[in-house]
Each structure stands twice: as C-alpha cells, then as structure tokens.
Amino acid sequence: MTTLFQSTTEPPTNQSAADFEPDEQWKSRLKVDIEDNLRSMVDEAKQNLHDTLKKAPVSAVERERLTEEHLATMKNIRNLAEEQFRIALERERQERRWAAGQVLDQEWSDTMIKEQ
C-alpha cells in the first residue's frame, strides 16, 4: 500500500529552493496584507503634509522642505513594507522546508527556538 508520509527512517531527498517558493498568488496576498497594515501610516503622513500646508501660507522654500520630508517619510514606510515582505517570505520558505523535513537555515532555526 502506498503511504502519503515520508518514512522517518529515510533521509529526506534533496529538493531545490524552487520547491519551497510560495506562488505569485501567495505573494500578492502578502503584499495586500502589508499595505493594509501600513495604510494608516501612509494616510497619516499625507494628512500631516496637507494640514501643514493648509495651516498657514508657506514660502516656496518651506513647501519644498515639507515635500521632501513627506517623501522621506513615504520612502521609510515603503522600506518598512519591503522589509516586512522579505521577512514573511523567508519565514514561509523556511516553514515549507521544515514541513518537508528539510534542514532549516541555522539563523531561522535559532529564531524559531527563541519564539517557542
């Protein structure tokens, strides 16, 4: 009879990294989730710029400075989103490796032990 589970006495077969890569749909859902989680930060940054510009007349130099600060804030939020994506993607890869009985990267193995 064929079994669906790998025997614990047999060493796991070597699988390629592609075997553990989430599909594009998974990645798209992750991006949407991250965007949703950071939306309040983006909205707040936009509102702060809008409120500051509406408060009182500002010079062209001041407007440029405020715009540059806003763009820097948006860049920081974008960097945060990208970092969250990279971390979640690597976590998913490692969880898939673990589920397949493969050896985890040492750093991730240590992290998972600390989390437990």
PASE-924766 format. One record per residue (C-alpha): x, y, z; residue number from 1; residue in one letter. Coordinates in steps of 0.1 Angstrom, whole numbers. Layout:
BEGIN
{rec {X Y Z} NUM a} ...
// end
This chain:
BEGIN
{rec {0 0 0} 1 m} {rec {13 35 -9} 2 t} {rec {18 59 20} 3 t} {rec {14 96 19} 4 l} {rec {40 103 45} 5 f} {rec {78 100 43} 6 q} {rec {93 73 64} 7 s} {rec {111 88 94} 8 t} {rec {140 63 89} 9 t} {rec {147 75 53} 10 e} {rec {167 107 49} 11 p} {rec {148 135 32} 12 p} {rec {156 139 -5} 13 t} {rec {173 170 -17} 14 n} {rec {148 194 -30} 15 q} {rec {155 226 -49} 16 s} {rec {148 261 -35} 17 a} {rec {120 264 -60} 18 a} {rec {101 236 -43} 19 d} {rec {98 259 -12} 20 f} {rec {90 292 -30} 21 e} {rec {54 305 -25} 22 p} {rec {35 311 -56} 23 d} {rec {27 346 -70} 24 e} {rec {-9 345 -56} 25 q} {rec {6 340 -21} 26 w} {rec {30 368 -26} 27 k} {rec {2 391 -39} 28 s} {rec {-19 384 -8} 29 r} {rec {10 391 14} 30 l} {rec {16 425 -3} 31 k} {rec {-20 434 1} 32 v} {rec {-20 425 38} 33 d} {rec {12 445 44} 34 i} {rec {-3 475 25} 35 e} {rec {-35 473 46} 36 d} {rec {-14 472 78} 37 n} {rec {6 502 68} 38 l} {rec {-22 522 53} 39 r} {rec {-28 542 85} 40 s} {rec {8 553 84} 41 m} {rec {5 564 48} 42 v} {rec {-27 582 55} 43 d} {rec {-13 600 85} 44 e} {rec {18 611 65} 45 a} {rec {-4 625 38} 46 k} {rec {-27 642 63} 47 q} {rec {2 658 81} 48 n} {rec {15 673 49} 49 l} {rec {-19 685 39} 50 h} {rec {-27 700 73} 51 d} {rec {7 718 75} 52 t} {rec {2 733 41} 53 l} {rec {-33 744 49} 54 k} {rec {-24 759 83} 55 k} {rec {-8 790 71} 56 a} {rec {8 803 39} 57 p} {rec {42 788 33} 58 v} {rec {71 800 11} 59 s} {rec {82 780 -19} 60 a} {rec {113 770 1} 61 v} {rec {93 759 31} 62 e} {rec {69 740 8} 63 r} {rec {98 722 -9} 64 e} {rec {113 713 26} 65 r} {rec {79 699 37} 66 l} {rec {75 680 5} 67 t} {rec {110 665 9} 68 e} {rec {102 655 45} 69 e} {rec {70 639 32} 70 h} {rec {88 620 5} 71 l} {rec {114 608 30} 72 a} {rec {86 596 53} 73 t} {rec {69 577 24} 74 m} {rec {103 562 15} 75 k} {rec {107 549 51} 76 n} {rec {72 534 50} 77 i} {rec {80 517 17} 78 r} {rec {113 504 31} 79 n} {rec {94 490 61} 80 l} {rec {69 473 38} 81 a} {rec {97 458 18} 82 e} {rec {114 445 49} 83 e} {rec {82 430 63} 84 q} {rec {77 413 29} 85 f} {rec {112 399 29} 86 r} {rec {109 386 64} 87 i} {rec {75 370 59} 88 a} {rec {86 354 26} 89 l} {rec {117 339 41} 90 e} {rec {96 327 71} 91 r} {rec {72 309 47} 92 e} {rec {101 294 28} 93 r} {rec {116 281 60} 94 q} {rec {83 267 72} 95 e} {rec {79 249 40} 96 r} {rec {114 235 43} 97 r} {rec {106 223 78} 98 w} {rec {73 208 67} 99 a} {rec {91 189 40} 100 a} {rec {116 175 66} 101 g} {rec {145 196 52} 102 q} {rec {172 213 73} 103 v} {rec {164 249 82} 104 l} {rec {189 277 79} 105 d} {rec {207 280 112} 106 q} {rec {195 316 118} 107 e} {rec {159 307 113} 108 w} {rec {162 276 134} 109 s} {rec {176 297 162} 110 d} {rec {148 322 158} 111 t} {rec {121 295 159} 112 m} {rec {135 281 190} 113 i} {rec {135 315 207} 114 k} {rec {99 321 197} 115 e} {rec {88 288 214} 116 q} 
// end
